[in-house]
Amino acid sequence: MPLTGVDLGGVRWSETGTRWPAAVDVEELKARSEETPAHSGIWVVRSSGTAAMRDFADLG
């Protein structure tokens, strides 16, 4: 599934444990993320819009 146009704000990820599609620029994603202070190597993507991640999921 392509991630083009998907707001990844709030997604937690790590360089060693997360497998991204080849088209994802991990360095660019890292620039849009903040490393969690309590867990070195775990990153959280900063929100880029107003939609919450749950808005993309079918919760019905």
C-alpha distance matrix in Angstrom:
0.0 3.8 6.4 9.1 11.5 10.6 13.8 13.7 17.4 18.9 16.2 18.3 17.4 19.5 19.7 20.7 18.6 15.1 12.7 10.4 8.3 11.2 10.8 11.6 15.4 16.6 20.1 19.1 17.2 20.4 22.5 20.8 21.3 24.5 25.5 26.8 30.6 31.0 28.3 28.4 25.1 23.0 21.5 20.6 18.8 21.3 20.6 20.3 20.9 22.5 19.7 19.4 16.3 17.7 17.5 13.8 14.4 16.4 19.5 21.6
3.8 0.0 3.8 5.6 8.7 8.6 12.0 12.3 16.0 18.1 15.8 18.1 17.1 19.2 19.1 20.7 19.2 15.5 13.2 10.0 7.6 9.9 8.3 9.1 12.8 14.6 17.7 16.3 14.8 18.3 20.0 18.3 19.5 22.9 24.3 26.1 29.8 30.7 28.1 27.8 24.5 22.6 20.6 19.6 17.3 19.5 18.9 18.0 18.9 21.0 18.6 18.9 16.2 18.2 17.7 14.1 15.7 18.1 21.3 23.6
6.4 3.8 0.0 3.8 6.2 5.4 8.4 8.6 12.4 14.7 12.7 15.3 14.7 17.1 17.4 19.5 18.1 14.3 12.8 9.4 8.3 10.7 8.7 8.0 11.3 12.7 15.6 13.8 11.9 15.5 16.9 14.9 16.1 19.6 21.2 23.0 26.7 27.8 25.5 25.3 22.1 20.0 17.7 16.3 13.7 15.8 15.1 14.3 15.4 17.6 15.5 15.7 13.3 15.8 15.3 12.1 14.2 17.2 20.0 22.7
9.1 5.6 3.8 0.0 3.8 5.6 8.7 10.1 13.4 16.4 15.0 17.9 17.5 19.8 19.9 22.3 21.3 17.5 16.0 12.4 10.9 12.3 9.3 9.1 11.7 13.9 16.2 13.7 12.6 16.4 17.0 15.1 17.0 20.7 22.9 24.9 28.5 30.0 27.9 27.5 24.4 22.5 19.7 18.2 15.0 16.4 15.3 13.6 14.5 17.1 15.5 16.6 14.9 17.5 16.3 13.5 16.3 19.1 22.1 24.6
11.5 8.7 6.2 3.8 0.0 3.8 6.4 9.1 11.7 15.1 14.6 17.9 18.3 21.0 21.6 24.3 23.1 19.4 18.4 15.0 14.1 15.9 12.9 12.0 14.1 15.9 17.8 14.8 13.6 17.2 17.3 14.7 16.7 20.3 22.9 24.6 28.2 29.9 28.2 28.1 25.4 23.0 20.0 17.8 14.4 15.0 13.2 11.1 11.3 13.7 12.2 13.9 12.9 15.5 13.8 11.6 14.8 17.7 20.5 23.0
10.6 8.6 5.4 5.6 3.8 0.0 3.8 6.0 9.0 11.9 11.2 14.7 15.4 18.5 19.6 22.1 20.5 16.9 16.4 13.4 13.3 15.7 13.4 11.9 14.2 15.2 17.4 14.8 12.7 16.0 16.7 13.8 15.0 18.3 20.6 22.0 25.7 27.0 25.3 25.6 23.0 20.3 17.4 15.1 12.0 13.0 11.2 10.2 10.4 12.3 10.2 11.0 9.4 12.1 11.0 8.6 11.7 14.9 17.5 20.3
13.8 12.0 8.4 8.7 6.4 3.8 0.0 3.8 5.5 8.8 9.2 12.8 14.2 17.5 19.0 21.8 20.3 16.9 17.3 14.6 15.4 17.7 15.6 13.2 14.8 15.1 16.8 14.1 11.6 14.5 14.9 11.4 12.5 15.5 18.1 19.3 22.9 24.4 23.1 23.5 21.3 18.5 15.3 12.4 9.3 9.6 7.5 6.8 7.3 9.3 7.7 8.4 7.5 10.9 10.1 8.9 12.1 15.6 17.5 20.6
13.7 12.3 8.6 10.1 9.1 6.0 3.8 0.0 3.8 6.3 5.6 9.1 10.4 13.8 15.5 18.2 16.7 13.5 14.4 12.1 13.7 16.3 14.7 11.8 13.3 12.7 14.7 12.6 9.4 11.9 13.0 9.8 9.8 12.8 14.9 16.0 19.7 21.0 19.5 19.9 17.7 14.8 11.8 9.1 6.3 7.9 7.2 8.0 9.6 11.5 9.9 9.2 7.3 11.0 11.6 10.1 12.5 16.2 17.7 21.2
17.4 16.0 12.4 13.4 11.7 9.0 5.5 3.8 0.0 3.8 5.6 8.9 11.2 14.6 16.8 19.6 18.3 15.5 17.1 15.3 17.2 19.6 18.0 14.8 15.6 14.6 15.9 13.7 10.6 12.1 12.7 9.0 8.6 10.9 13.5 14.2 17.6 19.2 18.3 19.0 17.4 14.3 11.1 7.6 5.0 5.1 3.8 6.2 7.7 9.3 8.6 7.6 7.1 10.8 11.6 11.5 13.8 17.5 18.3 21.9
18.9 18.1 14.7 16.4 15.1 11.9 8.8 6.3 3.8 0.0 3.8 6.4 9.6 13.1 15.9 18.4 16.7 14.6 16.8 15.8 18.3 21.0 20.1 16.7 17.5 15.7 17.1 15.7 12.1 12.8 14.0 10.8 8.9 10.0 11.9 11.7 15.1 16.2 15.4 16.8 15.6 12.0 9.4 5.7 5.2 6.1 6.2 9.5 10.8 11.4 10.5 8.2 7.2 10.4 12.4 12.5 13.9 17.5 17.7 21.4
16.2 15.8 12.7 15.0 14.6 11.2 9.2 5.6 5.6 3.8 0.0 3.8 6.4 10.2 13.0 15.2 13.3 10.9 13.1 12.4 15.1 17.9 17.5 14.2 15.4 13.4 15.4 14.6 10.8 11.7 13.8 11.1 9.1 10.6 11.7 11.8 15.5 16.1 14.6 15.6 13.8 10.3 8.1 5.5 5.5 8.2 9.0 11.7 13.3 14.3 12.8 10.5 8.2 11.2 13.4 12.5 13.4 17.1 17.6 21.4
18.3 18.1 15.3 17.9 17.9 14.7 12.8 9.1 8.9 6.4 3.8 0.0 3.8 7.2 10.6 12.4 10.6 9.2 12.2 12.5 15.8 18.4 18.6 15.2 15.9 13.2 15.0 15.1 11.3 11.1 13.8 11.9 9.0 9.5 9.3 9.1 12.8 13.0 11.0 12.1 10.4 6.7 5.5 4.4 6.6 9.8 11.7 14.5 16.6 17.7 16.4 13.9 11.7 14.3 16.9 16.0 16.4 19.9 20.1 23.8
17.4 17.1 14.7 17.5 18.3 15.4 14.2 10.4 11.2 9.6 6.4 3.8 0.0 3.8 6.9 8.8 7.4 5.8 9.1 9.7 13.4 15.6 16.3 13.0 13.5 10.5 12.7 13.5 10.0 9.6 13.0 12.0 9.3 10.2 9.4 10.1 13.6 13.9 11.0 11.2 8.4 5.7 5.2 6.4 8.1 11.7 14.0 16.3 18.8 20.4 19.1 16.9 14.4 17.1 19.5 18.0 18.4 21.9 22.5 26.1
19.5 19.2 17.1 19.8 21.0 18.5 17.5 13.8 14.6 13.1 10.2 7.2 3.8 0.0 3.8 5.5 5.3 5.4 8.8 10.3 14.1 15.6 16.9 13.7 13.6 10.1 11.9 13.8 10.9 9.6 13.3 13.4 10.6 11.1 9.2 10.3 13.3 13.4 10.0 9.1 5.7 4.7 5.9 8.8 10.7 14.3 17.0 19.2 22.0 23.8 22.8 20.7 18.2 20.9 23.3 21.7 22.0 25.4 26.0 29.6
19.7 19.1 17.4 19.9 21.6 19.6 19.0 15.5 16.8 15.9 13.0 10.6 6.9 3.8 0.0 3.8 5.9 6.0 8.2 9.5 13.0 13.6 15.3 12.3 11.8 8.2 9.9 12.5 10.5 9.1 12.9 13.9 11.8 12.7 10.9 12.9 15.5 16.0 12.5 10.6 6.9 7.7 8.4 11.5 12.7 16.2 19.1 20.7 23.8 26.0 25.1 23.4 20.9 23.8 25.8 23.9 24.5 27.9 28.9 32.4
20.7 20.7 19.5 22.3 24.3 22.1 21.8 18.2 19.6 18.4 15.2 12.4 8.8 5.5 3.8 0.0 3.8 6.1 8.1 10.8 14.1 14.9 17.2 14.8 14.7 11.4 13.4 16.2 14.2 12.9 16.6 17.6 15.3 15.8 13.6 14.8 17.1 16.8 13.0 11.5 8.1 9.2 11.1 14.2 15.9 19.4 22.2 24.0 26.9 28.9 27.6 25.6 22.9 25.3 27.7 25.6 25.7 28.8 29.7 33.1
18.6 19.2 18.1 21.3 23.1 20.5 20.3 16.7 18.3 16.7 13.3 10.6 7.4 5.3 5.9 3.8 0.0 3.8 6.6 9.8 13.2 14.9 17.3 14.9 15.7 12.6 15.2 17.4 14.8 14.1 17.9 18.1 15.7 16.4 14.3 15.0 17.6 16.9 13.2 12.7 9.6 9.2 11.1 13.5 15.2 19.0 21.3 23.3 25.8 27.4 25.8 23.5 20.5 22.6 25.1 23.0 22.7 25.6 26.3 29.7
15.1 15.5 14.3 17.5 19.4 16.9 16.9 13.5 15.5 14.6 10.9 9.2 5.8 5.4 6.0 6.1 3.8 0.0 3.8 6.3 9.9 12.1 14.0 11.6 12.9 10.2 13.4 14.9 12.1 12.4 16.1 15.8 13.9 15.4 14.2 15.3 18.5 18.3 14.8 14.4 11.0 9.9 10.4 12.1 13.0 16.8 18.7 20.4 22.8 24.6 22.8 20.8 17.7 20.0 22.2 19.9 19.9 23.0 24.1 27.4
12.7 13.2 12.8 16.0 18.4 16.4 17.3 14.4 17.1 16.8 13.1 12.2 9.1 8.8 8.2 8.1 6.6 3.8 0.0 3.8 6.8 8.9 11.4 9.8 11.8 10.0 13.6 15.1 12.8 13.8 17.4 17.2 16.0 18.1 17.3 18.8 22.0 22.0 18.5 17.8 14.3 13.4 13.5 14.9 15.0 18.8 20.4 21.5 23.8 25.8 23.8 22.2 18.9 21.2 23.0 20.1 20.3 23.1 24.8 27.8
10.4 10.0 9.4 12.4 15.0 13.4 14.6 12.1 15.3 15.8 12.4 12.5 9.7 10.3 9.5 10.8 9.8 6.3 3.8 0.0 3.8 6.3 8.0 6.2 8.8 8.0 11.8 12.5 10.4 12.4 15.5 15.1 14.7 17.4 17.4 19.3 22.7 23.3 20.1 19.3 15.7 14.6 13.7 14.4 13.6 17.1 18.4 18.9 21.2 23.5 21.7 20.6 17.5 20.1 21.3 18.4 19.1 22.2 24.2 27.3
8.3 7.6 8.3 10.9 14.1 13.3 15.4 13.7 17.2 18.3 15.1 15.8 13.4 14.1 13.0 14.1 13.2 9.9 6.8 3.8 0.0 3.8 5.4 5.7 9.1 9.8 13.5 13.7 12.3 14.9 17.5 17.1 17.4 20.5 20.8 22.9 26.4 27.0 23.9 23.0 19.3 18.3 17.2 17.6 16.2 19.4 20.2 20.1 22.2 24.6 22.6 22.0 19.0 21.5 22.1 18.8 19.7 22.5 25.0 27.8
11.2 9.9 10.7 12.3 15.9 15.7 17.7 16.3 19.6 21.0 17.9 18.4 15.6 15.6 13.6 14.9 14.9 12.1 8.9 6.3 3.8 0.0 3.8 5.5 7.9 9.4 12.5 13.1 12.8 15.2 17.5 17.8 18.5 21.6 22.0 24.5 27.7 28.7 25.5 24.0 20.3 19.9 18.7 19.6 18.1 21.1 22.2 21.8 24.2 26.9 25.3 25.0 22.2 24.9 25.3 22.1 23.3 26.2 28.7 31.5
10.8 8.3 8.7 9.3 12.9 13.4 15.6 14.7 18.0 20.1 17.5 18.6 16.3 16.9 15.3 17.2 17.3 14.0 11.4 8.0 5.4 3.8 0.0 3.8 6.4 9.1 11.8 11.4 11.5 14.5 16.1 16.1 17.5 21.0 22.0 24.6 28.0 29.3 26.4 25.0 21.4 20.8 18.9 19.2 17.0 19.6 20.3 19.3 21.6 24.6 23.2 23.4 21.0 23.9 23.8 20.7 22.5 25.4 28.2 30.9
11.6 9.1 8.0 9.1 12.0 11.9 13.2 11.8 14.8 16.7 14.2 15.2 13.0 13.7 12.3 14.8 14.9 11.6 9.8 6.2 5.7 5.5 3.8 0.0 3.8 5.8 8.9 8.3 7.8 10.8 12.6 12.5 13.7 17.1 18.2 20.9 24.2 25.7 22.9 21.6 18.0 17.2 15.2 15.5 13.4 16.0 17.1 16.5 19.1 22.0 20.9 20.8 18.5 21.7 22.0 19.2 21.1 24.3 26.7 29.7
15.4 12.8 11.3 11.7 14.1 14.2 14.8 13.3 15.6 17.5 15.4 15.9 13.5 13.6 11.8 14.7 15.7 12.9 11.8 8.8 9.1 7.9 6.4 3.8 0.0 3.8 5.5 5.3 6.3 8.7 10.1 10.9 12.5 15.8 16.8 20.0 23.0 24.9 22.2 20.4 17.0 16.8 14.5 15.3 13.2 15.6 17.2 16.5 19.6 22.9 22.3 22.4 20.5 23.9 24.2 21.8 23.9 27.3 29.5 32.7
16.6 14.6 12.7 13.9 15.9 15.2 15.1 12.7 14.6 15.7 13.4 13.2 10.5 10.1 8.2 11.4 12.6 10.2 10.0 8.0 9.8 9.4 9.1 5.8 3.8 0.0 3.8 5.4 4.9 6.0 8.6 9.8 10.2 13.0 13.5 16.6 19.6 21.3 18.6 16.6 13.2 13.2 11.2 12.6 11.3 14.1 16.4 16.5 19.8 22.8 22.3 21.8 19.8 23.2 24.1 21.9 23.7 27.2 29.0 32.4
20.1 17.7 15.6 16.2 17.8 17.4 16.8 14.7 15.9 17.1 15.4 15.0 12.7 11.9 9.9 13.4 15.2 13.4 13.6 11.8 13.5 12.5 11.8 8.9 5.5 3.8 0.0 3.8 5.4 5.0 6.3 8.8 9.8 12.2 13.0 16.5 19.0 21.3 18.9 16.5 13.5 14.0 11.9 13.4 12.1 14.1 16.8 16.7 20.3 23.5 23.6 23.3 21.8 25.4 26.2 24.4 26.4 30.1 31.7 35.2
19.1 16.3 13.8 13.7 14.8 14.8 14.1 12.6 13.7 15.7 14.6 15.1 13.5 13.8 12.5 16.2 17.4 14.9 15.1 12.5 13.7 13.1 11.4 8.3 5.3 5.4 3.8 0.0 3.8 5.4 5.0 6.6 8.8 12.0 13.8 17.2 20.0 22.4 20.4 18.5 15.7 15.5 12.6 13.0 10.7 12.1 14.2 13.5 17.1 20.5 20.8 21.0 19.9 23.6 24.0 22.3 24.7 28.4 30.2 33.6
17.2 14.8 11.9 12.6 13.6 12.7 11.6 9.4 10.6 12.1 10.8 11.3 10.0 10.9 10.5 14.2 14.8 12.1 12.8 10.4 12.3 12.8 11.5 7.8 6.3 4.9 5.4 3.8 0.0 3.8 5.3 5.1 6.3 9.8 11.5 14.6 17.7 19.9 17.8 16.4 13.6 12.6 9.5 9.6 7.3 9.5 11.7 11.8 15.3 18.4 18.2 18.0 16.6 20.3 21.0 19.3 21.5 25.2 26.8 30.3
20.4 18.3 15.5 16.4 17.2 16.0 14.5 11.9 12.1 12.8 11.7 11.1 9.6 9.6 9.1 12.9 14.1 12.4 13.8 12.4 14.9 15.2 14.5 10.8 8.7 6.0 5.0 5.4 3.8 0.0 3.8 5.3 4.9 7.4 8.5 12.0 14.7 17.1 15.1 13.3 10.7 10.3 7.5 8.7 7.7 9.8 12.9 13.6 17.3 20.2 20.3 19.7 18.5 22.1 23.2 22.0 23.9 27.6 28.8 32.5
22.5 20.0 16.9 17.0 17.3 16.7 14.9 13.0 12.7 14.0 13.8 13.8 13.0 13.3 12.9 16.6 17.9 16.1 17.4 15.5 17.5 17.5 16.1 12.6 10.1 8.6 6.3 5.0 5.3 3.8 0.0 3.8 5.5 7.9 10.1 13.6 15.9 18.9 17.5 15.6 13.7 13.4 10.2 10.6 8.8 9.4 12.4 12.4 16.2 19.4 20.2 20.2 19.6 23.3 24.0 23.1 25.4 29.2 30.5 34.1
20.8 18.3 14.9 15.1 14.7 13.8 11.4 9.8 9.0 10.8 11.1 11.9 12.0 13.4 13.9 17.6 18.1 15.8 17.2 15.1 17.1 17.8 16.1 12.5 10.9 9.8 8.8 6.6 5.1 5.3 3.8 0.0 3.8 7.1 10.2 13.1 15.9 18.6 17.5 16.4 14.6 13.2 9.6 8.6 5.9 5.9 8.6 8.8 12.5 15.6 16.4 16.4 16.0 19.8 20.4 19.7 22.2 25.9 27.1 30.7
21.3 19.5 16.1 17.0 16.7 15.0 12.5 9.8 8.6 8.9 9.1 9.0 9.3 10.6 11.8 15.3 15.7 13.9 16.0 14.7 17.4 18.5 17.5 13.7 12.5 10.2 9.8 8.8 6.3 4.9 5.5 3.8 0.0 3.8 6.6 9.3 12.4 14.9 13.8 13.0 11.4 9.7 6.0 5.2 4.0 5.2 8.8 10.5 13.9 16.4 16.9 16.0 15.4 19.0 20.2 19.7 21.6 25.4 26.1 29.9
24.5 22.9 19.6 20.7 20.3 18.3 15.5 12.8 10.9 10.0 10.6 9.5 10.2 11.1 12.7 15.8 16.4 15.4 18.1 17.4 20.5 21.6 21.0 17.1 15.8 13.0 12.2 12.0 9.8 7.4 7.9 7.1 3.8 0.0 3.8 6.2 8.8 11.7 11.2 10.6 10.0 8.5 5.4 5.4 6.5 6.9 10.6 12.9 16.1 18.1 18.8 17.5 17.1 20.4 22.1 22.0 23.6 27.3 27.6 31.4
25.5 24.3 21.2 22.9 22.9 20.6 18.1 14.9 13.5 11.9 11.7 9.3 9.4 9.2 10.9 13.6 14.3 14.2 17.3 17.4 20.8 22.0 22.0 18.2 16.8 13.5 13.0 13.8 11.5 8.5 10.1 10.2 6.6 3.8 0.0 3.8 6.2 8.8 7.8 6.8 6.7 5.7 4.3 6.4 8.9 10.2 13.9 16.4 19.5 21.2 21.6 19.9 19.0 22.1 24.2 23.9 25.0 28.6 28.7 32.5
26.8 26.1 23.0 24.9 24.6 22.0 19.3 16.0 14.2 11.7 11.8 9.1 10.1 10.3 12.9 14.8 15.0 15.3 18.8 19.3 22.9 24.5 24.6 20.9 20.0 16.6 16.5 17.2 14.6 12.0 13.6 13.1 9.3 6.2 3.8 0.0 3.8 5.6 5.5 6.4 7.6 5.8 5.8 6.9 10.3 11.5 14.7 17.8 20.4 21.5 21.7 19.5 18.7 21.3 23.9 23.9 24.6 28.0 27.6 31.4
30.6 29.8 26.7 28.5 28.2 25.7 22.9 19.7 17.6 15.1 15.5 12.8 13.6 13.3 15.5 17.1 17.6 18.5 22.0 22.7 26.4 27.7 28.0 24.2 23.0 19.6 19.0 20.0 17.7 14.7 15.9 15.9 12.4 8.8 6.2 3.8 0.0 3.8 5.7 6.5 9.2 8.6 9.3 10.7 13.9 14.5 17.7 20.8 23.4 24.3 24.9 22.6 22.1 24.6 27.2 27.4 28.1 31.4 30.8 34.5
31.0 30.7 27.8 30.0 29.9 27.0 24.4 21.0 19.2 16.2 16.1 13.0 13.9 13.4 16.0 16.8 16.9 18.3 22.0 23.3 27.0 28.7 29.3 25.7 24.9 21.3 21.3 22.4 19.9 17.1 18.9 18.6 14.9 11.7 8.8 5.6 3.8 0.0 3.8 6.4 9.5 8.8 10.6 12.1 15.7 16.8 19.8 23.1 25.4 26.1 26.2 23.5 22.7 24.7 27.7 27.9 28.0 31.1 30.2 33.9
28.3 28.1 25.5 27.9 28.2 25.3 23.1 19.5 18.3 15.4 14.6 11.0 11.0 10.0 12.5 13.0 13.2 14.8 18.5 20.1 23.9 25.5 26.4 22.9 22.2 18.6 18.9 20.4 17.8 15.1 17.5 17.5 13.8 11.2 7.8 5.5 5.7 3.8 0.0 3.8 6.2 5.7 8.5 10.9 14.5 16.4 19.5 22.7 25.2 26.2 25.9 23.2 21.8 24.0 27.0 26.7 26.7 29.9 29.3 33.0
28.4 27.8 25.3 27.5 28.1 25.6 23.5 19.9 19.0 16.8 15.6 12.1 11.2 9.1 10.6 11.5 12.7 14.4 17.8 19.3 23.0 24.0 25.0 21.6 20.4 16.6 16.5 18.5 16.4 13.3 15.6 16.4 13.0 10.6 6.8 6.4 6.5 6.4 3.8 0.0 3.8 5.6 8.2 11.4 14.6 16.7 20.1 22.9 25.8 27.3 27.2 24.9 23.4 26.0 28.7 28.1 28.5 31.8 31.6 35.3
25.1 24.5 22.1 24.4 25.4 23.0 21.3 17.7 17.4 15.6 13.8 10.4 8.4 5.7 6.9 8.1 9.6 11.0 14.3 15.7 19.3 20.3 21.4 18.0 17.0 13.2 13.5 15.7 13.6 10.7 13.7 14.6 11.4 10.0 6.7 7.6 9.2 9.5 6.2 3.8 0.0 3.8 6.4 10.1 12.9 15.6 18.9 21.4 24.4 26.2 25.8 23.7 21.9 24.6 27.2 26.1 26.6 30.0 30.2 33.9
23.0 22.6 20.0 22.5 23.0 20.3 18.5 14.8 14.3 12.0 10.3 6.7 5.7 4.7 7.7 9.2 9.2 9.9 13.4 14.6 18.3 19.9 20.8 17.2 16.8 13.2 14.0 15.5 12.6 10.3 13.4 13.2 9.7 8.5 5.7 5.8 8.6 8.8 5.7 5.6 3.8 0.0 3.8 7.0 10.2 13.0 16.1 18.8 21.6 23.0 22.5 20.1 18.3 20.9 23.6 22.7 23.1 26.5 26.5 30.3
21.5 20.6 17.7 19.7 20.0 17.4 15.3 11.8 11.1 9.4 8.1 5.5 5.2 5.9 8.4 11.1 11.1 10.4 13.5 13.7 17.2 18.7 18.9 15.2 14.5 11.2 11.9 12.6 9.5 7.5 10.2 9.6 6.0 5.4 4.3 5.8 9.3 10.6 8.5 8.2 6.4 3.8 0.0 3.8 6.6 9.4 12.6 15.2 18.1 19.8 19.5 17.6 16.0 19.1 21.3 20.5 21.5 25.1 25.4 29.2
20.6 19.6 16.3 18.2 17.8 15.1 12.4 9.1 7.6 5.7 5.5 4.4 6.4 8.8 11.5 14.2 13.5 12.1 14.9 14.4 17.6 19.6 19.2 15.5 15.3 12.6 13.4 13.0 9.6 8.7 10.6 8.6 5.2 5.4 6.4 6.9 10.7 12.1 10.9 11.4 10.1 7.0 3.8 0.0 3.8 6.3 9.1 12.1 14.7 16.1 15.8 13.9 12.7 15.8 17.9 17.5 18.7 22.3 22.6 26.4
18.8 17.3 13.7 15.0 14.4 12.0 9.3 6.3 5.0 5.2 5.5 6.6 8.1 10.7 12.7 15.9 15.2 13.0 15.0 13.6 16.2 18.1 17.0 13.4 13.2 11.3 12.1 10.7 7.3 7.7 8.8 5.9 4.0 6.5 8.9 10.3 13.9 15.7 14.5 14.6 12.9 10.2 6.6 3.8 0.0 3.8 6.4 8.7 11.6 13.6 13.5 12.3 11.4 15.0 16.3 15.8 17.6 21.4 22.1 25.9
21.3 19.5 15.8 16.4 15.0 13.0 9.6 7.9 5.1 6.1 8.2 9.8 11.7 14.3 16.2 19.4 19.0 16.8 18.8 17.1 19.4 21.1 19.6 16.0 15.6 14.1 14.1 12.1 9.5 9.8 9.4 5.9 5.2 6.9 10.2 11.5 14.5 16.8 16.4 16.7 15.6 13.0 9.4 6.3 3.8 0.0 3.8 6.3 9.3 11.3 12.2 11.6 11.8 15.4 16.3 16.5 18.8 22.4 23.0 26.7
20.6 18.9 15.1 15.3 13.2 11.2 7.5 7.2 3.8 6.2 9.0 11.7 14.0 17.0 19.1 22.2 21.3 18.7 20.4 18.4 20.2 22.2 20.3 17.1 17.2 16.4 16.8 14.2 11.7 12.9 12.4 8.6 8.8 10.6 13.9 14.7 17.7 19.8 19.5 20.1 18.9 16.1 12.6 9.1 6.4 3.8 0.0 3.8 5.7 7.6 8.6 8.6 9.6 13.1 13.3 13.9 16.6 20.1 20.8 24.3
20.3 18.0 14.3 13.6 11.1 10.2 6.8 8.0 6.2 9.5 11.7 14.5 16.3 19.2 20.7 24.0 23.3 20.4 21.5 18.9 20.1 21.8 19.3 16.5 16.5 16.5 16.7 13.5 11.8 13.6 12.4 8.8 10.5 12.9 16.4 17.8 20.8 23.1 22.7 22.9 21.4 18.8 15.2 12.1 8.7 6.3 3.8 0.0 3.8 7.2 8.7 10.1 11.3 14.8 14.1 14.4 17.6 21.1 22.2 25.5
20.9 18.9 15.4 14.5 11.3 10.4 7.3 9.6 7.7 10.8 13.3 16.6 18.8 22.0 23.8 26.9 25.8 22.8 23.8 21.2 22.2 24.2 21.6 19.1 19.6 19.8 20.3 17.1 15.3 17.3 16.2 12.5 13.9 16.1 19.5 20.4 23.4 25.4 25.2 25.8 24.4 21.6 18.1 14.7 11.6 9.3 5.7 3.8 0.0 3.8 5.8 8.3 10.4 13.3 11.9 12.9 16.3 19.3 20.4 23.4
22.5 21.0 17.6 17.1 13.7 12.3 9.3 11.5 9.3 11.4 14.3 17.7 20.4 23.8 26.0 28.9 27.4 24.6 25.8 23.5 24.6 26.9 24.6 22.0 22.9 22.8 23.5 20.5 18.4 20.2 19.4 15.6 16.4 18.1 21.2 21.5 24.3 26.1 26.2 27.3 26.2 23.0 19.8 16.1 13.6 11.3 7.6 7.2 3.8 0.0 3.8 6.5 9.7 11.6 10.1 12.2 15.2 17.9 18.5 21.3
19.7 18.6 15.5 15.5 12.2 10.2 7.7 9.9 8.6 10.5 12.8 16.4 19.1 22.8 25.1 27.6 25.8 22.8 23.8 21.7 22.6 25.3 23.2 20.9 22.3 22.3 23.6 20.8 18.2 20.3 20.2 16.4 16.9 18.8 21.6 21.7 24.9 26.2 25.9 27.2 25.8 22.5 19.5 15.8 13.5 12.2 8.6 8.7 5.8 3.8 0.0 3.8 6.6 8.2 6.4 8.4 11.4 14.1 14.9 17.8
19.4 18.9 15.7 16.6 13.9 11.0 8.4 9.2 7.6 8.2 10.5 13.9 16.9 20.7 23.4 25.6 23.5 20.8 22.2 20.6 22.0 25.0 23.4 20.8 22.4 21.8 23.3 21.0 18.0 19.7 20.2 16.4 16.0 17.5 19.9 19.5 22.6 23.5 23.2 24.9 23.7 20.1 17.6 13.9 12.3 11.6 8.6 10.1 8.3 6.5 3.8 0.0 3.8 5.4 5.4 7.6 9.7 12.6 12.8 16.1
16.3 16.2 13.3 14.9 12.9 9.4 7.5 7.3 7.1 7.2 8.2 11.7 14.4 18.2 20.9 22.9 20.5 17.7 18.9 17.5 19.0 22.2 21.0 18.5 20.5 19.8 21.8 19.9 16.6 18.5 19.6 16.0 15.4 17.1 19.0 18.7 22.1 22.7 21.8 23.4 21.9 18.3 16.0 12.7 11.4 11.8 9.6 11.3 10.4 9.7 6.6 3.8 0.0 3.8 5.3 5.6 7.2 10.7 11.3 14.9
17.7 18.2 15.8 17.5 15.5 12.1 10.9 11.0 10.8 10.4 11.2 14.3 17.1 20.9 23.8 25.3 22.6 20.0 21.2 20.1 21.5 24.9 23.9 21.7 23.9 23.2 25.4 23.6 20.3 22.1 23.3 19.8 19.0 20.4 22.1 21.3 24.6 24.7 24.0 26.0 24.6 20.9 19.1 15.8 15.0 15.4 13.1 14.8 13.3 11.6 8.2 5.4 3.8 0.0 3.8 5.3 5.2 7.9 7.7 11.3
17.5 17.7 15.3 16.3 13.8 11.0 10.1 11.6 11.6 12.4 13.4 16.9 19.5 23.3 25.8 27.7 25.1 22.2 23.0 21.3 22.1 25.3 23.8 22.0 24.2 24.1 26.2 24.0 21.0 23.2 24.0 20.4 20.2 22.1 24.2 23.9 27.2 27.7 27.0 28.7 27.2 23.6 21.3 17.9 16.3 16.3 13.3 14.1 11.9 10.1 6.4 5.4 5.3 3.8 0.0 3.8 5.6 7.8 8.7 11.6
13.8 14.1 12.1 13.5 11.6 8.6 8.9 10.1 11.5 12.5 12.5 16.0 18.0 21.7 23.9 25.6 23.0 19.9 20.1 18.4 18.8 22.1 20.7 19.2 21.8 21.9 24.4 22.3 19.3 22.0 23.1 19.7 19.7 22.0 23.9 23.9 27.4 27.9 26.7 28.1 26.1 22.7 20.5 17.5 15.8 16.5 13.9 14.4 12.9 12.2 8.4 7.6 5.6 5.3 3.8 0.0 3.8 6.8 9.1 11.9
14.4 15.7 14.2 16.3 14.8 11.7 12.1 12.5 13.8 13.9 13.4 16.4 18.4 22.0 24.5 25.7 22.7 19.9 20.3 19.1 19.7 23.3 22.5 21.1 23.9 23.7 26.4 24.7 21.5 23.9 25.4 22.2 21.6 23.6 25.0 24.6 28.1 28.0 26.7 28.5 26.6 23.1 21.5 18.7 17.6 18.8 16.6 17.6 16.3 15.2 11.4 9.7 7.2 5.2 5.6 3.8 0.0 3.8 5.9 8.9
16.4 18.1 17.2 19.1 17.7 14.9 15.6 16.2 17.5 17.5 17.1 19.9 21.9 25.4 27.9 28.8 25.6 23.0 23.1 22.2 22.5 26.2 25.4 24.3 27.3 27.2 30.1 28.4 25.2 27.6 29.2 25.9 25.4 27.3 28.6 28.0 31.4 31.1 29.9 31.8 30.0 26.5 25.1 22.3 21.4 22.4 20.1 21.1 19.3 17.9 14.1 12.6 10.7 7.9 7.8 6.8 3.8 0.0 3.8 5.6
19.5 21.3 20.0 22.1 20.5 17.5 17.5 17.7 18.3 17.7 17.6 20.1 22.5 26.0 28.9 29.7 26.3 24.1 24.8 24.2 25.0 28.7 28.2 26.7 29.5 29.0 31.7 30.2 26.8 28.8 30.5 27.1 26.1 27.6 28.7 27.6 30.8 30.2 29.3 31.6 30.2 26.5 25.4 22.6 22.1 23.0 20.8 22.2 20.4 18.5 14.9 12.8 11.3 7.7 8.7 9.1 5.9 3.8 0.0 3.8
21.6 23.6 22.7 24.6 23.0 20.3 20.6 21.2 21.9 21.4 21.4 23.8 26.1 29.6 32.4 33.1 29.7 27.4 27.8 27.3 27.8 31.5 30.9 29.7 32.7 32.4 35.2 33.6 30.3 32.5 34.1 30.7 29.9 31.4 32.5 31.4 34.5 33.9 33.0 35.3 33.9 30.3 29.2 26.4 25.9 26.7 24.3 25.5 23.4 21.3 17.8 16.1 14.9 11.3 11.6 11.9 8.9 5.6 3.8 0.0
